[in-house]
């Protein structure tokens, strides 16, 4: 369905179109909400977001894709809910290299590894990643990421969104989004590296 047609039918309160929209966008919305507020209240955030989306849809100006606009509403709602729950979101300092998982002894001055990662042994990366045990460790590592790192990682790697869209959705700078993604990927790499040992 074309985006303009989808918007028009949603404004007209067409039930089939609403079901289509839920089927199309709900999983992405849940990823964003869950990463910011956790699984326990993510469903509530998504439901509240749908109400806000339907109310605001007539004012949609098309300055971004509908999906980006929808996910921005979810993100804002999740952040508001998080503030109400008296928790804070730590996005960190982009200049803090230690927090990036990059320590002074990890690389040589020319950029090469000081101590390279553990070898893959006889297993291929594909067979290693297919391991059920590693999948469990990876899921656990993702669950333990700080909210914003987890959100950026899921939007980029699972949803396949471009960094520009992610920045609009989460209302963060491009440099901050790249730092968050790097931190998340570094933690996952460390999980894989420990698993190989």
C-alpha positions as CSV (number, residue, x, y, z in Angstrom):
1,X,0.0,0.0,0.0
2,X,1.3,3.5,-0.9
3,X,2.1,5.6,2.1
4,X,-0.2,8.4,1.1
5,X,-3.1,6.0,0.7
6,X,-2.3,4.3,4.0
7,X,-2.4,7.7,5.8
8,X,-5.7,8.7,4.1
9,X,-7.4,5.4,5.1
10,X,-6.0,5.6,8.6
11,X,-7.4,9.1,9.0
12,X,-10.7,7.8,7.7
13,X,-10.6,5.1,10.4
14,X,-10.6,2.2,8.0
15,X,-10.3,-0.9,10.2
16,X,-8.6,-3.1,7.6
17,X,-6.0,-0.4,7.1
18,X,-5.5,-0.1,10.8
19,X,-4.9,-3.9,11.0
20,X,-2.4,-3.6,8.1
21,X,-0.6,-0.7,9.9
22,X,-0.3,-2.7,13.1
23,X,1.0,-5.7,11.3
24,X,3.5,-3.6,9.4
25,X,4.8,-1.3,12.2
26,X,4.1,-3.0,15.6
27,X,7.2,-5.1,15.8
28,X,9.5,-2.1,15.1
29,X,7.5,-0.1,17.6
30,X,7.9,-2.8,20.2
31,X,11.7,-2.9,19.6
32,X,12.0,0.8,20.3
33,X,9.8,0.8,23.3
34,X,11.3,-2.3,24.8
35,X,14.8,-1.0,24.4
36,X,14.0,2.2,26.2
37,X,11.6,1.1,28.9
38,X,12.1,-2.6,29.1
39,X,9.7,-5.5,28.2
40,X,7.5,-5.1,31.2
41,X,5.8,-1.8,30.0
42,X,6.7,-1.8,26.3
43,X,3.2,-3.0,25.3
44,X,1.6,-0.1,27.2
45,X,4.0,2.4,25.5
46,X,3.1,0.9,22.1
47,X,-0.6,1.1,22.8
48,X,-0.3,4.7,24.0
49,X,1.7,5.5,20.9
50,X,-1.0,4.1,18.6
51,X,-3.5,6.5,20.2
52,X,-1.1,9.4,19.7
53,X,-0.4,8.4,16.1
54,X,-4.1,8.2,15.1
55,X,-4.7,11.6,16.8
56,X,-1.7,13.3,15.2
57,X,-1.9,11.7,11.7
58,X,-3.9,14.5,10.1
59,X,-1.0,16.8,11.0
60,X,1.7,14.5,9.5
61,X,3.7,16.7,7.1
62,X,5.7,14.0,5.4
63,X,9.1,15.5,6.3
64,X,10.2,11.9,7.0
65,X,8.9,8.5,6.2
66,X,5.8,7.4,8.0
67,X,7.8,4.7,9.7
68,X,10.3,7.2,11.0
69,X,7.6,9.5,12.2
70,X,5.8,6.6,14.0
71,X,9.0,5.3,15.7
72,X,9.8,8.9,16.8
73,X,6.4,9.0,18.5
74,X,7.1,5.7,20.2
75,X,10.6,6.9,21.2
76,X,9.2,10.1,22.7
77,X,6.5,8.3,24.5
78,X,8.9,5.7,25.9
79,X,11.3,8.5,27.1
80,X,8.4,10.3,28.8
81,X,7.3,7.1,30.4
82,X,10.8,6.4,31.6
83,X,11.1,9.8,33.2
84,X,7.8,9.1,35.0
85,X,9.3,5.9,36.2
86,X,12.1,8.0,37.7
87,X,14.8,6.3,35.7
88,X,17.4,8.1,33.6
89,X,18.9,7.4,30.1
90,X,22.6,7.5,30.0
91,X,23.9,8.2,26.5
92,X,27.5,8.7,27.7
93,X,30.3,10.9,26.5
94,X,31.4,10.4,22.9
95,X,35.0,11.2,23.9
96,X,35.2,8.5,26.6
97,X,37.3,5.9,24.8
98,X,37.4,3.5,27.7
99,X,33.6,3.3,27.7
100,X,33.8,2.5,24.0
101,X,35.6,-0.7,24.9
102,X,38.8,0.8,23.4
103,X,41.6,0.7,25.9
104,X,45.0,2.2,25.4
105,X,46.6,-1.2,25.2
106,X,44.2,-2.7,22.7
107,X,45.7,-1.0,19.6
108,X,49.2,0.0,18.5
109,X,49.9,3.6,17.5
110,X,49.6,2.5,13.8
111,X,46.0,1.2,14.4
112,X,46.8,-2.5,14.3
113,X,45.8,-4.9,17.1
114,X,48.1,-4.9,20.1
115,X,46.6,-8.2,21.1
116,X,44.5,-9.7,18.3
117,X,41.1,-11.3,19.1
118,X,41.2,-15.0,19.9
119,X,41.3,-17.2,16.7
120,X,38.2,-19.0,15.5
121,X,39.9,-22.4,15.9
122,X,38.4,-24.9,13.4
123,X,34.9,-23.5,13.6
124,X,33.8,-21.0,11.0
125,X,32.2,-17.8,12.2
126,X,28.9,-19.0,10.7
127,X,28.9,-22.3,12.6
128,X,29.9,-20.5,15.8
129,X,27.0,-18.0,15.5
130,X,24.6,-20.9,14.8
131,X,25.4,-22.3,18.2
132,X,22.3,-22.3,20.5
133,X,24.6,-21.6,23.5
134,X,26.1,-18.5,21.8
135,X,22.6,-17.3,20.8
136,X,21.6,-17.4,24.4
137,X,24.7,-15.5,25.4
138,X,24.1,-12.9,22.7
139,X,20.5,-12.4,23.7
140,X,21.6,-11.9,27.3
141,X,24.3,-9.4,26.3
142,X,21.7,-7.4,24.2
143,X,19.3,-7.4,27.2
144,X,22.1,-6.1,29.5
145,X,23.0,-3.2,27.2
146,X,22.1,0.3,28.3
147,X,18.7,1.4,26.9
148,X,20.0,3.7,24.2
149,X,22.7,1.4,23.0
150,X,20.2,-1.4,22.8
151,X,17.7,0.8,20.9
152,X,20.3,2.0,18.3
153,X,21.6,-1.6,17.8
154,X,18.2,-3.1,17.3
155,X,17.0,-0.3,15.0
156,X,20.2,-0.6,12.9
157,X,20.9,-4.3,12.9
158,X,17.4,-5.8,13.2
159,X,15.2,-3.2,11.6
160,X,17.8,-2.2,9.1
161,X,17.2,1.6,9.5
162,X,19.7,4.1,8.3
163,X,21.6,6.1,10.9
164,X,19.9,9.3,9.7
165,X,16.5,7.8,10.5
166,X,17.6,6.5,13.8
167,X,18.8,10.0,14.8
168,X,15.4,11.4,13.9
169,X,13.6,8.7,15.8
170,X,15.6,9.0,19.0
171,X,16.4,12.7,18.7
172,X,20.1,12.3,19.0
173,X,23.1,13.5,17.0
174,X,24.7,11.4,14.3
175,X,28.0,11.3,16.3
176,X,26.2,10.1,19.4
177,X,24.3,7.5,17.5
178,X,27.5,6.1,16.1
179,X,29.1,6.0,19.5
180,X,26.1,4.2,20.9
181,X,26.2,1.7,18.1
182,X,29.9,1.1,18.4
183,X,29.6,0.6,22.2
184,X,26.8,-2.0,21.7
185,X,28.7,-3.8,18.9
186,X,31.9,-3.8,21.1
187,X,30.0,-5.5,24.0
188,X,28.6,-8.1,21.6
189,X,32.0,-8.7,20.1
190,X,33.4,-9.2,23.6
191,X,30.6,-11.8,24.3
192,X,31.6,-13.7,21.1
193,X,35.3,-13.4,22.0
194,X,34.7,-14.9,25.5
195,X,32.6,-17.7,24.0
196,X,35.4,-18.8,21.7
197,X,37.9,-19.2,24.6
